Structure formats: C-alpha cells, structure tokens
Amino acid sequence: MRVLHLHDRLSVRGGAERHLLSLLKALQGRADTLLAVGFDDESLPRPEREGIGPWLRLKGLDRSGLSPRGGESVRRRLAELISEFGPRVIHLHNVMDPKLIALAASAAPSLMTVQDHRLFCPGRGKLLPDGGLCSRPMGSHCLACFDDPDYGRRMLDLTRARLAALEGMGAVLVLSKYMAGELAGAGMDPARVEVLPPWVELPPLEDQPARDYHLLAGRLVGRKGVAVSLAARELLKLPLPLVVAGDGPLAGEVAAAAMASGGRLIYEAWADRARMSRLLAGAASLWLPSLWAEPWGLVGPEALSRGTPVVAAPVGGAPEWLRPGEHGLAAPPGDAAALAEAADRLAGQPDLARRMGRAGREWVREHLDRERLMERLDKIYQRVREAGA
C-alpha cells in the first residue's frame, strides 16, 4: 500500500514527533511511504533519518490556518505531490490548516491522527485562565479565555473549521479515550473515532540499576508542571537529586536553579534517544506533574517499559496507563507536597518501586505491543482505502 504522511515538522522534540518517526520505521517493508513536512528543525540525527523512508519538505504545510490570506501556493504544491505520488491512503498528523485537511480528504482516502487539543479547544489546551482544567465542550464560553475578544472569536472559528474538515476523513485516530471523549463532546460522531495509542519498545531490563535520582523529562513549559517540580524538589526528605532533561521557554529558569542548588538539581538540557533511555532506566521515579490534560503522556509508558515507576498527575490520558499503587503513584496537579511525598515513598522503598516498575513494564508489554497495534493500523488503512475507493 502506498501511504503519504503529512506532518508539520521533522523533529524528535515532542511525543507526537517521536510517535510519527516510530510509525514510519515500522511501516518500512510493509508499505510504500512518503513523508512531507512543513519544516525541519534538524534535531533528528542523520542515522535516524535514514530509517524513516523517503521524505521531503513542503513549505507551508505547517500553516495554522488562522490567516485568511495566503496558502494558495502550498495547496497547489500539495495537490501536485498527491497527483505525482498517487497514494492509496493519506495519513495526516499535525496538519492544522482546515483547507489543507479538506484538500487531502478530497484527493484520496484519508485519515488523521489527532495529537493534541487544537481540534476541540481554541484556547490554552483545556486550561482555564486561572490554571484549572476545563471540563466543558467547546462553545462561545471559550471566549472568556482570551484577553482579546476578536482574537478569541477568530480562534474559535478556526477550531470549528478544523473540526468540520475532519468530516471528510475516512477515520480519525486518537491516542487515548480521553481524546475520543473530547472530540465527541465537540460534536464528532464517536463511531468515526479509533483509539490507537503509541506503541512502546521494550528494551532489555537492567538487573540492578542505580536508581539514584528522580527525573523530569520533556518540554520545559508551564503546563508541564515545571514550577511544581522545582518546588517539590525543595520538599524532598530523602537526598536524591532531581535531574531535568529537556528544553523550552523555562530552560533558563531551570538552569539557574540548578546552578544554585548545590547538586540537588541537575539540568541535562535536551537528551537524544540513547541518552534518554539511560536516564529513564536509572531513575528512582519519573515525574509527570502536568497541569494540563495530557493527550497521552508518552514519556510515562516509556519509563514503565524500563521498569521505572511514574509519579503523575491523573489528568487527560494519563489515567489510561497509570495504575496508582500498581505501577506508579498519583499526585494532584499543582500539588508539590504530594509529588515530593510520592517520590520519597518510591526512593525510600526500593523493593516497592522495583515491583511497581516491573508491573508497569508488563502492562506496556500487554497493551502497547508494536505488532498488535500495527496490525490494527493496517486494518484501518485497508478500511479507509476500501471505503474511499
């Protein structure tokens, strides 16, 4: 089968990007693939580029769709690419311009993986201005999340247009039941939505890892709970340091705090896959104290696959893989004291942490197996192709 993948960027700096790269690698030998991206941030090492199959840059594919002007050239180039490649299926990922979504849907049998909140939330990713979680479906009340009412109306109209463009898709894939529920709340027919979580590879499990630090990994932005983690680190009673691996707008703040911490906070900056694998394997616990509703929280299952228990906020898709008391612990979003208490419990009871980590690894083996999930995706591709023929 010939599959054209459309994505906004070529990168390894996000869960959506890592999932796409894993998907492309798994499809080599099973399908004839071509990836088109809006831009390349050059974070993907050359050896990994060679494993994802052919790809090209299609300037403008990363358009948000907010501006009513422009976009004609990228639509023309996309139409030409589709005509030249002749895909049997088009698989969209982080493509957010409604006109590009509609063009793909009209050109060939298509499906889209919804990776985040931009198809059902016009504002802050289901976060209210006061930092609380929003539980209401999209509507005119969303305008209260914007300081500029005109900008708010434009974003609301854009989000509705994105959602409407999905009606042309043969299937809509989401990472979690949480995401499926949000789309249903926004008006999408639940029968059109398939929950297909990202698979996670099971590396060899080290017998006696050091487990001598806690780990926070990912984008260093406010909604990921960075400030909560820094506060929790100050409240730890057991003397394990917190290692932070990532980059983003708060990187400078984290680096400054690390310099003043006397070794209790270690800033690793961004870690490539090999380094991240080692960091996950050696941690006493992974912290995922998100303030927003994580669509899935890929780094959590990645930690479990290495036998590392997770302390996470039970929001968004996280409760679908986190079993508090079985292979991790829960801490309410924004609660630094609860996060520190849970981390100390795992650090102070290594036998408990080891049991939880191994139980988490078995959960990943059972639920996130690559071959089983790829078989499901193959069937979805086939169904979309046949329905659109």
C-alpha positions, 0 to 999 in steps of 0.5 A, spaced: 500 500 500 502 506 498 501 511 504 503 519 504 504 522 511 503 529 512 506 532 518 508 539 520 515 538 522 521 533 522 523 533 529 524 528 535 522 534 540 515 532 542 511 525 543 507 526 537 514 527 533 517 521 536 510 517 535 510 519 527 518 517 526 516 510 530 510 509 525 514 510 519 520 505 521 515 500 522 511 501 516 518 500 512 517 493 508 510 493 509 508 499 505 510 504 500 511 511 504 512 518 503 513 523 508 512 531 507 513 536 512 512 543 513 519 544 516 525 541 519 528 543 525 534 538 524 534 535 531 533 528 528 540 525 527 542 523 520 542 515 522 535 516 524 533 519 518 535 514 514 530 509 517 524 513 516 523 512 508 523 517 503 521 524 505 521 531 503 519 538 505 513 542 503 513 549 505 507 551 508 504 545 510 505 547 517 500 553 516 495 554 522 490 556 518 488 562 522 490 567 516 485 568 511 490 570 506 495 566 503 496 558 502 494 558 495 501 556 493 502 550 498 495 547 496 497 547 489 504 544 491 500 539 495 495 537 490 501 536 485 505 531 490 498 527 491 497 527 483 505 525 482 505 520 488 498 517 487 497 514 494 492 509 496 491 512 503 493 519 506 495 519 513 495 526 516 498 528 523 499 535 525 496 538 519 492 544 522 490 548 516 482 546 515 483 547 507 489 543 507 485 537 511 479 538 506 484 538 500 487 531 502 480 528 504 478 530 497 484 527 493 484 520 496 482 516 502 484 519 508 485 519 515 488 523 521 491 522 527 489 527 532 495 529 537 493 534 541 487 539 543 487 544 537 481 540 534 476 541 540 479 547 544 481 554 541 484 556 547 490 554 552 489 546 551 483 545 556 486 550 561 482 555 564 485 562 565 486 561 572 490 554 571 484 549 572 482 544 567 476 545 563 471 540 563 466 543 558 465 542 550 467 547 546 462 553 545 462 561 545 464 560 553 471 559 550 471 566 549 472 568 556 479 565 555 482 570 551 484 577 553 482 579 546 475 578 544 476 578 536 482 574 537 478 569 541 472 569 536 477 568 530 480 562 534 474 559 535 472 559 528 478 556 526 477 550 531 470 549 528 473 549 521 478 544 523 473 540 526 468 540 520 474 538 515 475 532 519 468 530 516 471 528 510 476 523 513 475 516 512 477 515 520 480 519 525 485 516 530 486 518 537 491 516 542 487 515 548 479 515 550 480 521 553 481 524 546 475 520 543 471 523 549 473 530 547 472 530 540 465 527 541 463 532 546 465 537 540 460 534 536 464 528 532 460 522 531 464 517 536 463 511 531 468 515 526 473 515 532 479 509 533 483 509 539 490 507 537 495 509 542 503 509 541 506 503 541 512 502 546 519 498 545 521 494 550 528 494 551 532 489 555 531 490 563 537 492 567 538 487 573 540 492 578 540 499 576 542 505 580 536 508 581 539 514 584 535 520 582 528 522 580 527 525 573 523 530 569 523 529 562 520 533 556 518 540 554 520 545 559 513 549 559 508 551 564 503 546 563 508 541 564 508 542 571 515 545 571 514 550 577 511 544 581 517 540 580 522 545 582 518 546 588 517 539 590 524 538 589 525 543 595 520 538 599 524 532 598 526 528 605 530 523 602 537 526 598 536 524 591 537 529 586 532 531 581 535 531 574 531 535 568 532 533 561 529 537 556 528 544 553 523 550 552 521 557 554 523 555 562 530 552 560 533 558 563 529 558 569 531 551 570 538 552 569 539 557 574 536 553 579 540 548 578 546 552 578 544 554 585 542 548 588 548 545 590 547 538 586 540 537 588 538 539 581 541 537 575 539 540 568 541 535 562 538 540 557 535 536 551 537 528 551 537 524 544 534 517 544 540 513 547 541 518 552 534 518 554 533 511 555 539 511 560 536 516 564 529 513 564 532 506 566 536 509 572 531 513 575 528 512 582 521 515 579 519 519 573 515 525 574 509 527 570 506 533 574 502 536 568 497 541 569 494 540 563 490 534 560 495 530 557 493 527 550 497 521 552 503 522 556 508 518 552 514 519 556 510 515 562 509 508 558 516 509 556 519 509 563 514 503 565 517 499 559 524 500 563 521 498 569 521 505 572 515 507 576 511 514 574 509 519 579 503 523 575 498 527 575 491 523 573 489 528 568 487 527 560 490 520 558 494 519 563 489 515 567 489 510 561 496 507 563 497 509 570 495 504 575 496 508 582 499 503 587 500 498 581 505 501 577 506 508 579 503 513 584 498 519 583 499 526 585 494 532 584 496 537 579 499 543 582 500 539 588 508 539 590 507 536 597 504 530 594 509 529 588 515 530 593 511 525 598 510 520 592 517 520 590 520 519 597 515 513 598 518 510 591 526 512 593 525 510 600 522 503 598 526 500 593 523 493 593 516 497 592 518 501 586 522 495 583 515 491 583 511 497 581 516 498 575 516 491 573 508 491 573 508 497 569 513 494 564 508 488 563 502 492 562 506 496 556 508 489 554 500 487 554 497 493 551 502 497 547 505 491 543 508 494 536 505 488 532 498 488 535 497 495 534 500 495 527 496 490 525 490 494 527 493 500 523 493 496 517 486 494 518 484 501 518 488 503 512 485 497 508 478 500 511 479 507 509 482 505 502 476 500 501 471 505 503 474 511 499 475 507 493 
